[in-house]
């Protein structure tokens, strides 16, 4: 069997502002290594990961063993994807946790359907 059949294909989006012709082997290897572990959150204890998704670069704090909810924060435009430090990632997550949560809509109230007009016959 061919090796290409055994190894699953990995695809990653390119960071904003990077064209396909600008990607060399080293950059491709770095992109395929994502999501990368940054370390443990000093206060909350969960693992921090750096990733690149459909909507850009992000930092994710895993929920941990206590069943806490995972938190994801987008990287600001002034932070470079591969130069994010643990302290910067912690600050992004802390900022995200400090914001009040948006209320969740469980469902919209259904409006009464208009009664159909009688047909003219």
N, CA, C and O atoms as CSV, one atom per row, in Angstrom:
chain,resi,resn,atom,element,x,y,z
A,1,UNK,N,N,0.849,-1.193,0.000
A,1,UNK,CA,C,0.000,0.000,0.000
A,1,UNK,C,C,0.886,1.246,0.000
A,1,UNK,O,O,1.964,1.273,0.594
A,2,UNK,N,N,0.401,2.247,-0.672
A,2,UNK,CA,C,1.124,3.508,-0.786
A,2,UNK,C,C,1.078,4.263,0.541
A,2,UNK,O,O,0.069,4.226,1.246
A,3,UNK,N,N,2.159,4.940,0.877
A,3,UNK,CA,C,2.221,5.697,2.128
A,3,UNK,C,C,1.161,6.792,2.164
A,3,UNK,O,O,0.624,7.097,3.229
A,4,UNK,N,N,0.855,7.388,1.010
A,4,UNK,CA,C,-0.146,8.453,0.963
A,4,UNK,C,C,-1.524,7.963,1.367
A,4,UNK,O,O,-2.338,8.744,1.859
A,5,UNK,N,N,-1.794,6.689,1.167
A,5,UNK,CA,C,-3.086,6.130,1.557
A,5,UNK,C,C,-3.162,5.906,3.063
A,5,UNK,O,O,-4.248,5.953,3.641
A,6,UNK,N,N,-2.035,5.665,3.696
A,6,UNK,CA,C,-2.012,5.386,5.129
A,6,UNK,C,C,-1.997,6.637,5.995
A,6,UNK,O,O,-2.538,6.634,7.101
A,7,UNK,N,N,-1.387,7.693,5.506
A,7,UNK,CA,C,-1.242,8.912,6.301
A,7,UNK,C,C,-2.402,9.851,5.982
A,7,UNK,O,O,-2.611,10.204,4.822
A,8,UNK,N,N,-3.158,10.259,7.006
A,8,UNK,CA,C,-4.265,11.176,6.736
A,8,UNK,C,C,-3.744,12.543,6.284
A,8,UNK,O,O,-2.687,12.997,6.720
A,9,UNK,N,N,-4.494,13.174,5.418
A,9,UNK,CA,C,-4.103,14.497,4.930
A,9,UNK,C,C,-4.399,15.535,5.997
A,9,UNK,O,O,-5.435,15.496,6.661
A,10,UNK,N,N,-3.475,16.453,6.143
A,10,UNK,CA,C,-3.669,17.557,7.070
A,10,UNK,C,C,-3.721,18.835,6.269
A,10,UNK,O,O,-2.881,19.063,5.399
A,11,UNK,N,N,-4.690,19.660,6.554
A,11,UNK,CA,C,-4.805,20.942,5.879
A,11,UNK,C,C,-4.980,22.020,6.931
A,11,UNK,O,O,-5.627,21.811,7.958
A,12,UNK,N,N,-4.398,23.165,6.661
A,12,UNK,CA,C,-4.520,24.314,7.550
A,12,UNK,C,C,-4.716,25.550,6.695
A,12,UNK,O,O,-4.184,25.637,5.588
A,13,UNK,N,N,-5.486,26.516,7.209
A,13,UNK,CA,C,-5.601,27.778,6.476
A,13,UNK,C,C,-4.312,28.582,6.616
A,13,UNK,O,O,-3.539,28.380,7.552
A,14,UNK,N,N,-4.094,29.482,5.687
A,14,UNK,CA,C,-2.936,30.373,5.782
A,14,UNK,C,C,-3.299,31.570,6.635
A,14,UNK,O,O,-4.448,32.011,6.618
A,15,UNK,N,N,-2.344,32.106,7.380
A,15,UNK,CA,C,-2.620,33.307,8.167
A,15,UNK,C,C,-2.996,34.466,7.246
A,15,UNK,O,O,-2.574,34.497,6.090
A,16,UNK,N,N,-3.784,35.417,7.744
A,16,UNK,CA,C,-4.153,36.570,6.927
A,16,UNK,C,C,-2.912,37.308,6.435
A,16,UNK,O,O,-1.962,37.516,7.190
A,17,UNK,N,N,-2.929,37.694,5.180
A,17,UNK,CA,C,-1.820,38.443,4.608
A,17,UNK,C,C,-0.696,37.589,4.057
A,17,UNK,O,O,0.289,38.122,3.547
A,18,UNK,N,N,-0.823,36.269,4.151
A,18,UNK,CA,C,0.214,35.371,3.640
A,18,UNK,C,C,-0.338,34.670,2.405
A,18,UNK,O,O,-1.373,34.007,2.468
A,19,UNK,N,N,0.354,34.820,1.292
A,19,UNK,CA,C,-0.049,34.162,0.062
A,19,UNK,C,C,0.543,32.771,-0.039
A,19,UNK,O,O,1.532,32.461,0.624
A,20,UNK,N,N,-0.061,31.934,-0.867
A,20,UNK,CA,C,0.413,30.557,-1.022
A,20,UNK,C,C,1.836,30.509,-1.567
A,20,UNK,O,O,2.588,29.586,-1.254
A,21,UNK,N,N,2.212,31.495,-2.381
A,21,UNK,CA,C,3.566,31.502,-2.943
A,21,UNK,C,C,4.625,31.918,-1.928
A,21,UNK,O,O,5.819,31.759,-2.180
A,22,UNK,N,N,4.200,32.448,-0.784
A,22,UNK,CA,C,5.137,32.877,0.261
A,22,UNK,C,C,5.457,31.764,1.257
A,22,UNK,O,O,6.342,31.929,2.097
A,23,UNK,N,N,4.754,30.641,1.179
A,23,UNK,CA,C,4.919,29.563,2.154
A,23,UNK,C,C,6.069,28.658,1.720
A,23,UNK,O,O,6.076,28.112,0.617
A,24,UNK,N,N,7.039,28.516,2.621
A,24,UNK,CA,C,8.136,27.586,2.367
A,24,UNK,C,C,7.937,26.349,3.250
A,24,UNK,O,O,6.962,26.271,3.997
A,25,UNK,N,N,8.833,25.410,3.168
A,25,UNK,CA,C,8.693,24.158,3.902
A,25,UNK,C,C,8.683,24.384,5.414
A,25,UNK,O,O,7.924,23.733,6.132
A,26,UNK,N,N,9.518,25.298,5.898
A,26,UNK,CA,C,9.589,25.562,7.339
A,26,UNK,C,C,8.268,26.145,7.851
A,26,UNK,O,O,7.772,25.738,8.902
A,27,UNK,N,N,7.702,27.099,7.103
A,27,UNK,CA,C,6.439,27.703,7.531
A,27,UNK,C,C,5.309,26.679,7.457
A,27,UNK,O,O,4.441,26.650,8.330
A,28,UNK,N,N,5.314,25.845,6.429
A,28,UNK,CA,C,4.284,24.808,6.312
A,28,UNK,C,C,4.352,23.844,7.492
A,28,UNK,O,O,3.318,23.439,8.023
A,29,UNK,N,N,5.549,23.480,7.900
A,29,UNK,CA,C,5.709,22.581,9.050
A,29,UNK,C,C,5.201,23.239,10.327
A,29,UNK,O,O,4.585,22.578,11.163
A,30,UNK,N,N,5.455,24.534,10.481
A,30,UNK,CA,C,4.968,25.240,11.672
A,30,UNK,C,C,3.446,25.318,11.672
A,30,UNK,O,O,2.816,25.151,12.716
A,31,UNK,N,N,2.852,25.570,10.504
A,31,UNK,CA,C,1.395,25.642,10.413
A,31,UNK,C,C,0.755,24.289,10.712
A,31,UNK,O,O,-0.274,24.220,11.383
A,32,UNK,N,N,1.364,23.218,10.215
A,32,UNK,CA,C,0.816,21.888,10.461
A,32,UNK,C,C,1.016,21.431,11.902
A,32,UNK,O,O,0.361,20.487,12.344
A,33,UNK,N,N,1.909,22.083,12.636
A,33,UNK,CA,C,2.116,21.726,14.040
A,33,UNK,C,C,1.025,22.305,14.941
A,33,UNK,O,O,0.946,21.954,16.118
A,34,UNK,N,N,0.191,23.183,14.400
A,34,UNK,CA,C,-0.880,23.791,15.190
A,34,UNK,C,C,-2.055,22.833,15.302
A,34,UNK,O,O,-2.304,22.082,14.358
A,35,UNK,N,N,-2.784,22.822,16.402
A,35,UNK,CA,C,-2.650,23.661,17.578
A,35,UNK,C,C,-1.455,23.247,18.435
A,35,UNK,O,O,-1.198,22.063,18.650
A,36,UNK,N,N,-0.745,24.248,18.909
A,36,UNK,CA,C,0.465,24.027,19.695
A,36,UNK,C,C,0.194,24.326,21.167
A,36,UNK,O,O,-0.525,25.270,21.493
A,37,UNK,N,N,0.764,23.530,22.037
A,37,UNK,CA,C,0.610,23.736,23.480
A,37,UNK,C,C,1.512,24.876,23.916
A,37,UNK,O,O,2.708,24.881,23.623
A,38,UNK,N,N,0.926,25.854,24.628
A,38,UNK,CA,C,1.709,26.970,25.158
A,38,UNK,C,C,2.122,26.734,26.604
A,38,UNK,O,O,3.175,27.201,27.039
A,39,UNK,N,N,1.297,26.015,27.343
A,39,UNK,CA,C,1.594,25.771,28.748
A,39,UNK,C,C,0.321,25.758,29.567
A,39,UNK,O,O,-0.781,25.786,29.019
A,40,UNK,N,N,0.473,25.716,30.878
A,40,UNK,CA,C,-0.673,25.691,31.781
A,40,UNK,C,C,-1.014,27.103,32.233
A,40,UNK,O,O,-0.130,27.936,32.430
A,41,UNK,N,N,-2.303,27.360,32.392
A,41,UNK,CA,C,-2.751,28.653,32.911
A,41,UNK,C,C,-2.365,28.710,34.383
A,41,UNK,O,O,-2.687,27.789,35.134
A,42,UNK,N,N,-1.679,29.776,34.819
A,42,UNK,CA,C,-1.177,29.803,36.196
A,42,UNK,C,C,-2.273,29.818,37.261
A,42,UNK,O,O,-2.082,29.270,38.346
A,43,UNK,N,N,-3.408,30.432,36.968
A,43,UNK,CA,C,-4.462,30.541,37.973
A,43,UNK,C,C,-5.505,29.435,37.839
A,43,UNK,O,O,-5.942,28.866,38.839
A,44,UNK,N,N,-5.902,29.129,36.607
A,44,UNK,CA,C,-6.989,28.178,36.384
A,44,UNK,C,C,-6.505,26.748,36.175
A,44,UNK,O,O,-7.270,25.802,36.362
A,45,UNK,N,N,-5.245,26.585,35.790
A,45,UNK,CA,C,-4.669,25.257,35.676
A,45,UNK,C,C,-4.912,24.513,34.379
A,45,UNK,O,O,-4.277,23.485,34.145
A,46,UNK,N,N,-5.807,24.991,33.527
A,46,UNK,CA,C,-6.056,24.304,32.259
A,46,UNK,C,C,-4.924,24.533,31.267
A,46,UNK,O,O,-4.098,25.426,31.451
A,47,UNK,N,N,-4.893,23.731,30.225
A,47,UNK,CA,C,-3.862,23.846,29.191
A,47,UNK,C,C,-4.228,24.940,28.194
A,47,UNK,O,O,-5.375,25.038,27.759
A,48,UNK,N,N,-3.243,25.759,27.837
A,48,UNK,CA,C,-3.418,26.799,26.826
A,48,UNK,C,C,-2.834,26.305,25.508
A,48,UNK,O,O,-1.717,25.790,25.463
A,49,UNK,N,N,-3.609,26.471,24.433
A,49,UNK,CA,C,-3.183,26.056,23.101
A,49,UNK,C,C,-3.322,27.223,22.143
A,49,UNK,O,O,-4.236,28.039,22.268
A,50,UNK,N,N,-2.412,27.295,21.190
A,50,UNK,CA,C,-2.438,28.305,20.138
A,50,UNK,C,C,-2.844,27.610,18.853
A,50,UNK,O,O,-2.307,26.554,18.518
A,51,UNK,N,N,-3.800,28.202,18.122
A,51,UNK,CA,C,-4.264,27.565,16.897
A,51,UNK,C,C,-4.607,28.578,15.826
A,51,UNK,O,O,-4.646,29.784,16.066
A,52,UNK,N,N,-4.852,28.057,14.646
A,52,UNK,CA,C,-5.254,28.872,13.505
A,52,UNK,C,C,-6.471,28.210,12.904
A,52,UNK,O,O,-6.416,27.063,12.460
A,53,UNK,N,N,-7.572,28.943,12.893
A,53,UNK,CA,C,-8.815,28.376,12.394
A,53,UNK,C,C,-9.402,29.188,11.260
A,53,UNK,O,O,-8.734,30.029,10.659
A,54,UNK,N,N,-10.630,28.924,10.991
A,54,UNK,CA,C,-11.345,29.556,9.888
A,54,UNK,C,C,-11.393,31.071,10.023
A,54,UNK,O,O,-11.339,31.783,9.020
A,55,UNK,N,N,-11.494,31.567,11.238
A,55,UNK,CA,C,-11.623,33.001,11.470
A,55,UNK,C,C,-10.337,33.641,11.971
A,55,UNK,O,O,-10.373,34.764,12.474
A,56,UNK,N,N,-9.218,32.970,11.848
A,56,UNK,CA,C,-7.940,33.536,12.239
A,56,UNK,C,C,-7.313,32.813,13.415
A,56,UNK,O,O,-7.748,31.733,13.813
A,57,UNK,N,N,-6.277,33.440,13.961
A,57,UNK,CA,C,-5.522,32.839,15.060
A,57,UNK,C,C,-6.289,32.982,16.375
A,57,UNK,O,O,-7.020,33.950,16.585
A,58,UNK,N,N,-6.104,32.000,17.249
A,58,UNK,CA,C,-6.812,32.013,18.522
A,58,UNK,C,C,-5.977,31.338,19.601
A,58,UNK,O,O,-5.020,30.616,19.322
A,59,UNK,N,N,-6.378,31.601,20.848
A,59,UNK,CA,C,-5.821,30.932,22.016
A,59,UNK,C,C,-6.983,30.219,22.692
A,59,UNK,O,O,-8.041,30.814,22.896
A,60,UNK,N,N,-6.796,28.950,23.039
A,60,UNK,CA,C,-7.857,28.175,23.678
A,60,UNK,C,C,-7.378,27.656,25.024
A,60,UNK,O,O,-6.275,27.123,25.143
A,61,UNK,N,N,-8.222,27.820,26.034
A,61,UNK,CA,C,-7.977,27.263,27.360
A,61,UNK,C,C,-8.880,26.055,27.504
A,61,UNK,O,O,-10.104,26.192,27.491
A,62,UNK,N,N,-8.294,24.871,27.642
A,62,UNK,CA,C,-9.089,23.658,27.810
A,62,UNK,C,C,-9.791,23.691,29.154
A,62,UNK,O,O,-9.329,24.327,30.101
A,63,UNK,N,N,-10.910,22.996,29.219
A,63,UNK,CA,C,-11.725,23.006,30.419
A,63,UNK,C,C,-11.057,22.395,31.631
A,63,UNK,O,O,-11.298,22.848,32.750
A,64,UNK,N,N,-10.246,21.408,31.453
A,64,UNK,CA,C,-9.570,20.782,32.586
A,64,UNK,C,C,-10.365,19.613,33.146
A,64,UNK,O,O,-11.432,19.270,32.637
A,65,UNK,N,N,-9.834,19.011,34.196
A,65,UNK,CA,C,-10.427,17.809,34.779
A,65,UNK,C,C,-11.681,18.113,35.588
A,65,UNK,O,O,-12.511,17.228,35.796
A,66,UNK,N,N,-11.830,19.358,36.047
A,66,UNK,CA,C,-12.980,19.688,36.883
A,66,UNK,C,C,-14.250,19.922,36.070
A,66,UNK,O,O,-15.284,20.275,36.638
A,67,UNK,N,N,-14.193,19.733,34.764
A,67,UNK,CA,C,-15.377,19.882,33.925
A,67,UNK,C,C,-15.702,21.315,33.549
A,67,UNK,O,O,-16.801,21.596,33.072
A,68,UNK,N,N,-14.763,22.222,33.759
A,68,UNK,CA,C,-15.001,23.620,33.409
A,68,UNK,C,C,-15.107,23.761,31.894
A,68,UNK,O,O,-14.582,22.946,31.135
A,69,UNK,N,N,-15.791,24.803,31.485
A,69,UNK,CA,C,-16.009,25.048,30.064
A,69,UNK,C,C,-14.738,25.573,29.399
A,69,UNK,O,O,-14.004,26.362,29.995
A,70,UNK,N,N,-14.481,25.142,28.179
A,70,UNK,CA,C,-13.324,25.642,27.426
A,70,UNK,C,C,-13.587,27.087,27.002
A,70,UNK,O,O,-14.727,27.467,26.736
A,71,UNK,N,N,-12.524,27.883,26.942
A,71,UNK,CA,C,-12.632,29.295,26.573
A,71,UNK,C,C,-11.702,29.546,25.395
A,71,UNK,O,O,-10.549,29.113,25.404
A,72,UNK,N,N,-12.203,30.249,24.377
A,72,UNK,CA,C,-11.411,30.582,23.199
A,72,UNK,C,C,-11.396,32.089,23.025
A,72,UNK,O,O,-12.437,32.738,23.120
A,73,UNK,N,N,-10.216,32.653,22.768
A,73,UNK,CA,C,-10.073,34.092,22.538
A,73,UNK,C,C,-9.279,34.307,21.258
A,73,UNK,O,O,-8.265,33.649,21.026
A,74,UNK,N,N,-9.747,35.231,20.432
A,74,UNK,CA,C,-9.045,35.549,19.187
A,74,UNK,C,C,-7.799,36.360,19.489
A,74,UNK,O,O,-7.779,37.172,20.414
A,75,UNK,N,N,-6.762,36.130,18.701
A,75,UNK,CA,C,-5.541,36.923,18.826
A,75,UNK,C,C,-5.794,38.297,18.229
A,75,UNK,O,O,-6.403,38.417,17.166
A,76,UNK,N,N,-5.331,39.323,18.907
A,76,UNK,CA,C,-5.461,40.666,18.350
A,76,UNK,C,C,-4.503,40.803,17.175
A,76,UNK,O,O,-3.529,40.058,17.065
A,77,UNK,N,N,-4.783,41.749,16.308
A,77,UNK,CA,C,-4.004,41.893,15.072
A,77,UNK,C,C,-2.546,42.270,15.328
A,77,UNK,O,O,-1.690,42.026,14.479
A,78,UNK,N,N,-2.253,42.862,16.486
A,78,UNK,CA,C,-0.869,43.267,16.746
A,78,UNK,C,C,-0.007,42.120,17.292
A,78,UNK,O,O,1.189,42.306,17.520
A,79,UNK,N,N,-0.596,40.946,17.503
A,79,UNK,CA,C,0.174,39.787,17.961
A,79,UNK,C,C,0.476,38.875,16.781
A,79,UNK,O,O,-0.408,38.559,15.986
A,80,UNK,N,N,1.714,38.462,16.676
A,80,UNK,CA,C,2.118,37.549,15.611
A,80,UNK,C,C,1.786,36.117,16.025
A,80,UNK,O,O,1.944,35.746,17.188
A,81,UNK,N,N,1.334,35.331,15.080
A,81,UNK,CA,C,0.865,33.977,15.366
A,81,UNK,C,C,1.912,33.116,16.063
A,81,UNK,O,O,1.592,32.416,17.024
A,82,UNK,N,N,3.143,33.156,15.601
A,82,UNK,CA,C,4.164,32.264,16.149
A,82,UNK,C,C,5.022,32.912,17.232
A,82,UNK,O,O,5.965,32.289,17.721
A,83,UNK,N,N,4.716,34.143,17.613
A,83,UNK,CA,C,5.499,34.820,18.647
A,83,UNK,C,C,4.689,35.105,19.901
A,83,UNK,O,O,5.090,35.945,20.708
A,84,UNK,N,N,3.567,34.434,20.086
A,84,UNK,CA,C,2.722,34.651,21.259
A,84,UNK,C,C,3.362,33.975,22.463
A,84,UNK,O,O,3.729,32.801,22.410
A,85,UNK,N,N,3.492,34.727,23.543
A,85,UNK,CA,C,4.055,34.169,24.772
A,85,UNK,C,C,2.938,33.650,25.668
A,85,UNK,O,O,1.764,33.942,25.441
A,86,UNK,N,N,3.302,32.891,26.668
A,86,UNK,CA,C,2.328,32.372,27.621
A,86,UNK,C,C,1.636,33.518,28.349
A,86,UNK,O,O,0.427,33.461,28.577
A,87,UNK,N,N,2.383,34.559,28.719
A,87,UNK,CA,C,1.795,35.700,29.424
A,87,UNK,C,C,0.763,36.422,28.567
A,87,UNK,O,O,-0.281,36.834,29.073
A,88,UNK,N,N,1.044,36.581,27.269
A,88,UNK,CA,C,0.087,37.234,26.373
A,88,UNK,C,C,-1.169,36.382,26.212
A,88,UNK,O,O,-2.280,36.912,26.164
A,89,UNK,N,N,-0.995,35.070,26.130
A,89,UNK,CA,C,-2.138,34.170,26.009
A,89,UNK,C,C,-2.998,34.205,27.270
A,89,UNK,O,O,-4.226,34.213,27.185
A,90,UNK,N,N,-2.361,34.225,28.432
A,90,UNK,CA,C,-3.096,34.305,29.699
A,90,UNK,C,C,-3.880,35.612,29.761
A,90,UNK,O,O,-5.031,35.620,30.196
A,91,UNK,N,N,-3.269,36.719,29.331
A,91,UNK,CA,C,-3.955,38.013,29.348
A,91,UNK,C,C,-5.178,38.005,28.432
A,91,UNK,O,O,-6.217,38.561,28.787
A,92,UNK,N,N,-5.068,37.381,27.260
A,92,UNK,CA,C,-6.214,37.300,26.348
A,92,UNK,C,C,-7.359,36.494,26.961
A,92,UNK,O,O,-8.521,36.889,26.867
A,93,UNK,N,N,-7.030,35.375,27.584
A,93,UNK,CA,C,-8.060,34.537,28.207
A,93,UNK,C,C,-8.693,35.258,29.392
A,93,UNK,O,O,-9.910,35.216,29.568
A,94,UNK,N,N,-7.872,35.917,30.204
A,94,UNK,CA,C,-8.405,36.653,31.357
A,94,UNK,C,C,-9.351,37.767,30.906
A,94,UNK,O,O,-10.397,37.987,31.516
A,95,UNK,N,N,-8.975,38.469,29.829
A,95,UNK,CA,C,-9.834,39.526,29.287
A,95,UNK,C,C,-11.162,38.945,28.808
A,95,UNK,O,O,-12.219,39.539,29.019
A,96,UNK,N,N,-11.101,37.794,28.171
A,96,UNK,CA,C,-12.319,37.150,27.677
A,96,UNK,C,C,-13.207,36.711,28.838
A,96,UNK,O,O,-14.428,36.852,28.769
A,97,UNK,N,N,-12.608,36.182,29.901
A,97,UNK,CA,C,-13.386,35.734,31.054
A,97,UNK,C,C,-13.986,36.896,31.836
A,97,UNK,O,O,-15.015,36.733,32.493
A,98,UNK,N,N,-13.355,38.070,31.774
A,98,UNK,CA,C,-13.840,39.229,32.522
A,98,UNK,C,C,-15.073,39.854,31.872
A,98,UNK,O,O,-15.849,40.540,32.537
A,99,UNK,N,N,-15.254,39.616,30.572
A,99,UNK,CA,C,-16.415,40.188,29.884
A,99,UNK,C,C,-17.677,39.457,30.309
A,99,UNK,O,O,-17.659,38.246,30.529
A,100,UNK,N,N,-18.779,40.201,30.423
A,100,UNK,CA,C,-20.037,39.512,30.743
A,100,UNK,C,C,-20.481,38.650,29.562
A,100,UNK,O,O,-20.285,39.010,28.401
A,101,UNK,N,N,-21.071,37.527,29.879
A,101,UNK,CA,C,-21.529,36.622,28.824
A,101,UNK,C,C,-22.788,37.174,28.182
A,101,UNK,O,O,-23.604,37.829,28.831
A,102,UNK,N,N,-22.926,36.899,26.907
A,102,UNK,CA,C,-24.144,37.290,26.202
A,102,UNK,C,C,-25.268,36.354,26.625
A,102,UNK,O,O,-25.045,35.164,26.846
A,103,UNK,N,N,-26.479,36.899,26.736
A,103,UNK,CA,C,-27.588,36.003,27.073
A,103,UNK,C,C,-27.866,35.041,25.916
A,103,UNK,O,O,-27.799,35.413,24.745
A,104,UNK,N,N,-28.175,33.817,26.274
A,104,UNK,CA,C,-28.436,32.791,25.270
A,104,UNK,C,C,-29.931,32.729,25.011
A,104,UNK,O,O,-30.740,32.661,25.937
A,105,UNK,N,N,-30.275,32.756,23.746
A,105,UNK,CA,C,-31.691,32.616,23.401
A,105,UNK,C,C,-32.003,31.133,23.273
A,105,UNK,O,O,-31.401,30.421,22.469
A,106,UNK,N,N,-32.954,30.684,24.081
A,106,UNK,CA,C,-33.340,29.276,24.010
A,106,UNK,C,C,-34.251,29.008,22.823
A,106,UNK,O,O,-34.349,27.875,22.351
A,107,UNK,N,N,-34.897,30.018,22.357
A,107,UNK,CA,C,-35.820,29.871,21.226
A,107,UNK,C,C,-36.638,31.138,21.112
A,107,UNK,O,O,-36.906,31.815,22.105
A,108,UNK,N,N,-37.019,31.441,19.927
A,108,UNK,CA,C,-37.819,32.647,19.740
A,108,UNK,C,C,-39.282,32.300,19.927
A,108,UNK,O,O,-39.730,31.195,19.621
A,109,UNK,N,N,-40.003,33.267,20.432
A,109,UNK,CA,C,-41.438,33.068,20.543
A,109,UNK,C,C,-42.013,33.022,19.138
A,109,UNK,O,O,-41.669,33.833,18.278
A,110,UNK,N,N,-42.869,32.088,18.933
A,110,UNK,CA,C,-43.468,31.991,17.615
A,110,UNK,C,C,-44.584,33.011,17.495
A,110,UNK,O,O,-45.433,33.156,18.375
A,111,UNK,N,N,-44.548,33.704,16.382
A,111,UNK,CA,C,-45.627,34.648,16.121
A,111,UNK,C,C,-46.817,33.878,15.583
A,111,UNK,O,O,-46.677,32.837,14.940
A,112,UNK,N,N,-47.966,34.409,15.861
A,112,UNK,CA,C,-49.169,33.782,15.323
A,112,UNK,C,C,-49.155,33.924,13.810
A,112,UNK,O,O,-48.874,34.997,13.275
A,113,UNK,N,N,-49.455,32.846,13.142
A,113,UNK,CA,C,-49.474,32.898,11.684
A,113,UNK,C,C,-50.709,33.662,11.231
A,113,UNK,O,O,-51.797,33.504,11.786
A,114,UNK,N,N,-50.521,34.483,10.222
A,114,UNK,CA,C,-51.706,35.194,9.720
A,114,UNK,C,C,-52.674,34.198,9.085
A,114,UNK,O,O,-52.273,33.235,8.432
A,115,UNK,N,N,-53.924,34.460,9.294
A,115,UNK,CA,C,-54.922,33.567,8.700
A,115,UNK,C,C,-54.986,33.820,7.205
A,115,UNK,O,O,-54.980,34.971,6.770
A,116,UNK,N,N,-55.046,32.773,6.428
A,116,UNK,CA,C,-55.090,32.970,4.983
A,116,UNK,C,C,-56.397,33.624,4.553
A,116,UNK,O,O,-57.465,33.361,5.106
A,117,UNK,N,N,-56.273,34.478,3.557
A,117,UNK,CA,C,-57.467,35.145,3.041
A,117,UNK,C,C,-58.290,34.128,2.261
A,117,UNK,O,O,-57.743,33.271,1.567
A,118,UNK,N,N,-59.600,34.234,2.384
A,118,UNK,CA,C,-60.429,33.292,1.616
A,118,UNK,C,C,-60.235,33.519,0.123
A,118,UNK,O,O,-60.156,34.657,-0.341
A,119,UNK,N,N,-60.163,32.445,-0.604
A,119,UNK,CA,C,-59.961,32.566,-2.041
A,119,UNK,C,C,-61.249,33.000,-2.717
A,119,UNK,O,O,-62.350,32.669,-2.278
A,120,UNK,N,N,-61.083,33.742,-3.785
A,120,UNK,CA,C,-62.259,34.185,-4.545
A,120,UNK,C,C,-62.596,33.111,-5.569
A,120,UNK,O,O,-61.799,32.816,-6.460
A,121,UNK,N,N,-63.764,32.538,-5.436
A,121,UNK,CA,C,-64.138,31.557,-6.435
A,121,UNK,C,C,-65.461,31.850,-7.075
A,121,UNK,O,O,-65.906,31.099,-7.944
